[in-house]
Amino acid sequence: MINNTDITNSFIKAWCDLDIEAIMDHFTEDAVYANIPLGPPNVGKADIQAFIEGFLGGAKEVNFIVHNQLEGPDGMVMNERTDILDLATGRVELPVMGVFEFESGKIKAWRDYFDLSAFS
């Protein structure tokens, strides 16, 4: 049986493969994606896809290295990871705390917490 940890791992693989279609297949239609230090969340698949396409448009490589991950009794998944981003502007190693909530086997909410100064 697939659990939410498996779904999260599949989602991370889609990012590492730079596969926008596979990334988007993991979201509910009304999902919410928030990069906490970047302002208001992206709401709905179209808004999320536009953000991700803009972000990945300059990416040569993305690698999410998960250091710790847990799934709570309510199915929420939290992970501590380092996102290694090889972007047009340079390489960034970003410590991240991610929180994923699910509905019917899809990501309903995704929040990433990180220090924006890593991009300077």
Buried (B, 14 or more C-beta within 10 A) or exposed (E): EEEBBEBBBBBBEBBEEEEBEBBBBBBBEEBBBBBEEEEEBBEBBEBBBEBBEEEBEEEEEBBBEBEEBEBEEEBBBBBBBEBBBBBEEEEEEBEBBBBBBBEEEBBBBBBBEBEEEBEE
